[in-house]
Amino acid sequence: MNAIATEHVFLTAAFYKFVDLPDFQDMKPPLLAFCEAHHVKGMILLAREGINSTIAGKAQDVHAVLAYLRADPRLADLEHKESYADEPPFHRMKVRLKKEIVTMGVDGISPTRMAGTYVKPQDWNALISDPDVVLIDTRNDYEVEIGTFAGAINPDIQTFSQLPAWVEKARELQTATGRKPKVAMFCTGGIRCEKSTALMRTHGFDEVFHLQGGILKYLEQVTPEQSLWQGECFVFDERTSVGHGLVPGKLGICRSCRDPLAEGMTESPLFELGVSCPRCHANTSEEHKQRARERQKQFVLAKARGQVHLGEPQKQKSIAALLPPDAPVLYSFRRCPYAMRSRMALLAAGIRCEIREVALAQKPQSMLDVSPKGTVPVLVLPDAVIEQSLDIMLWALRRHDPQSWLPNDSQVLSEQLALIAACDDGFKHHLDRYKYPSRYNLTDGVSNRDTGAEFLQQLNQRLTRASFLSGASWGLADAAIAPFVRQFAHTGPDWFNAQAWVPLQAWLSAFETSAGYQQCMHKYKVWYPGHKPLAFPPV
C-alpha cells in the first residue's frame, strides 16, 4: 500500500478497460447500489466498449468495489491507480451509460485490436527524447495549460472528439519525405491514448506509442529529478491537479465551468468565486450567474453551520417521517408486471412502505430469508410475509379502498378473479415464450404471440361493452391485468398497434399515461443492506 495512506483518509482509484460488454445496461443498477452501500463516490462510465471510472472513499470500501468488478471474468485483470487525499474528492456516486467510454465520434476505432505500443513510465523519457519522435498531448487545451511534457505538441482542442479533425490537417505529422513519422501520445490515465493511437494506425502510422498508465502512472513512478514533466496534471475530481507522487496540487477549480484555475486567474476581474472565471465569464448569462451566486451563498451558509449542502439530509428527514418503524417492506422490481400491480394496489390503498428495488441477478439475502422462492414481489409485514402479488393487492385493498377497486358483489368479484387467473396462467405462459423465445429453445415466439392474442381479443370484446375490465370504473381486474398487456404490447409494438383492437389499445394508452402509472414506475436505485430507506409512493 502507498506509504501516504496512513496520513490521509480518502483513497481515489482510477481505472478503465476496453472490453466487450454487451450487457452494460444491466450492469448499472447493481453496480450503483454496491457503490452506495459501501459509501463510495465518484463516476463510473459503462458502454459496450468497456468501463472508465474514478471513485473514492475509505480504502476498504474502494477495494470492495474493485473486487466486485473483478469478480466479472471480463474485468478480472482490471488495473487501477491509487492516490490519497484528506478531503473527499467526490460528493455523489453516479453510474452512467454511454455510447463510448471516451467520446471520439469515429466509427470503427477498436482499441482492443488497433491500439499502439505501450511504453512503461521508466522507458518513456528515452522514447520522447528521440528527435525523430513526434510527441502529442491528446488532452484538452485547459489541461495542457497547467502542465505537459517538455516538447509536446498541443493540438489546441476543447474536446477529445476534435482530435480526429486535427490529425487530418496537422502539419507536424507531415514530413518532406512523405514517410509517416514515429508518434508518441499521452493523456491523463491512458484511456484517451488507447483510442488516439488506434486512430493514428487507421491513418497509416505504423510506429505509434503511448504512455502506459498515462501521466498519473508516470508521476507516481518517476522521481522529480528524472522527470521530463513540467507543471501539474489536471484530474477530474475535487483535487483539481496532482504533482509527482500524486500529491494534490495547489490549483483551484471554477465551480461554473469546472476548468482548472491557472495561476493568476483568481486575480482577474472576471473571476467570481462559485460564479465565473476568465474562461467562462462571457459564455454564461446574467441569470445563470445569479443562480450561481445564490448557490454559492447557500454553500457558504451550510459550511458555516457544519452542514453538507446536498439536500440529502432534508430529504431523508422527510422519508423518515413518512416511514414509521413498523412500515411494511416491499421487495420489488420496477419492470416486473407482478410487482407493478402490487405497487398500484398499495398506491390506491394509500399504504406507504419501504421499497427495496431488487437486482434479479443478485437477490438480497434478507429477501431470500423471508421468502425462499426468490421472486418479487414480497411484502414483509410486522407479523406476516405475503409472497404473491394478487394476495398483496387484496390485502391492501381490504384495508383501505377509497377508489372502490374491490366489487361489493361476491359474484362480480369471483368473475374478476377468474379473469385474472386466465391472465396469470394461460396468457402469461404464452407471453413469456413470445418475449423470450430463446429461453425456451424456440426459433421465435410467433405461435405463442398468436395464441396469446386470443386472450387479448377477449379483453377487447369485454371493453366494447364497458369502459373497463372491472365495469364502469377502473378496478381490481384492470390493475391486475394491465401490466401484462403492457408487456405483451411492448414486445412487438408495431404488430400490436396494427391489430383491430381499438378499445383495448385506448384502455392501455389511458393506463400508461395515468398519474398512478407514473408514480408506480418511479425509478429506484437497487437496494443493498445499509442503504437509507426509500419510501413508496415516492416522496
Stockholm file with secondary structure:
# STOCKHOLM 1.0

chainA/1-539         MNAIATEHVFLTAAFYKFVDLPDFQDMKPPLLAFCEAHHVKGMILLAREGINSTIAGKAQDVHAVLAYLRADPRLADLEHKESYADEPPFHRMKVRLKKEIVTMGVDGISPTRMAGTYVKPQDWNALISDPDVVLIDTRNDYEVEIGTFAGAINPDIQTFSQLPAWVEKARELQTATGRKPKVAMFCTGGIRCEKSTALMRTHGFDEVFHLQGGILKYLEQVTPEQSLWQGECFVFDERTSVGHGLVPGKLGICRSCRDPLAEGMTESPLFELGVSCPRCHANTSEEHKQRARERQKQFVLAKARGQVHLGEPQKQKSIAALLPPDAPVLYSFRRCPYAMRSRMALLAAGIRCEIREVALAQKPQSMLDVSPKGTVPVLVLPDAVIEQSLDIMLWALRRHDPQSWLPNDSQVLSEQLALIAACDDGFKHHLDRYKYPSRYNLTDGVSNRDTGAEFLQQLNQRLTRASFLSGASWGLADAAIAPFVRQFAHTGPDWFNAQAWVPLQAWLSAFETSAGYQQCMHKYKVWYPGHKPLAFPPV
#=GR chainA/1-539 SS CCGGGGTCSEEEEEEEEECCCTTHHHHHHHHHHHHHHTTCEEEEEEETTEEEEEEEECHHHHHHHHHHHHTSGGGTTCCEEEEEESSCSCSCEEEEECSCSSCCCCTTCCHHHHCCEEECHHHHHHHHTSTTEEEEECSCHHHHHHEEETTCBCCCCSSGGGHHHHHHHCGGGCCTTCCCCEEEEECSSSHHHHHHHHHHHHTTCCSEEEETTHHHHHHHHSCTTTCCEEECEECSSTTCEECGGGCBCSCEECTTTCCEECTTGGGSTTCBTTTBCTTTGGGSCHHHHHHHHHHHHHHHHHHHTTCCTTSHHHHHHHHHHHSCTTCCEEEECTTCHHHHHHHHHHHHHTCCEEEEECCTTSCCHHHHHHCTTCCSCEEEETTEEECSHHHHHHHHHHHCCTTCCSCSSHHHHHHHHHHHHHIIIIIHHHHHHHHCGGGGTCSCSHHHHHHHHHHHHHHHHHHHHSSBTTBSSCCHHHHHHHHHHHHHHHHSHHHHHHSSCHHHHHHHHHHHTSHHHHHHTCCCCBCCTTCCCCEESCC
#=GC SS_cons         CCGGGGTCSEEEEEEEEECCCTTHHHHHHHHHHHHHHTTCEEEEEEETTEEEEEEEECHHHHHHHHHHHHTSGGGTTCCEEEEEESSCSCSCEEEEECSCSSCCCCTTCCHHHHCCEEECHHHHHHHHTSTTEEEEECSCHHHHHHEEETTCBCCCCSSGGGHHHHHHHCGGGCCTTCCCCEEEEECSSSHHHHHHHHHHHHTTCCSEEEETTHHHHHHHHSCTTTCCEEECEECSSTTCEECGGGCBCSCEECTTTCCEECTTGGGSTTCBTTTBCTTTGGGSCHHHHHHHHHHHHHHHHHHHTTCCTTSHHHHHHHHHHHSCTTCCEEEECTTCHHHHHHHHHHHHHTCCEEEEECCTTSCCHHHHHHCTTCCSCEEEETTEEECSHHHHHHHHHHHCCTTCCSCSSHHHHHHHHHHHHHIIIIIHHHHHHHHCGGGGTCSCSHHHHHHHHHHHHHHHHHHHHSSBTTBSSCCHHHHHHHHHHHHHHHHSHHHHHHSSCHHHHHHHHHHHTSHHHHHHTCCCCBCCTTCCCCEESCC
//
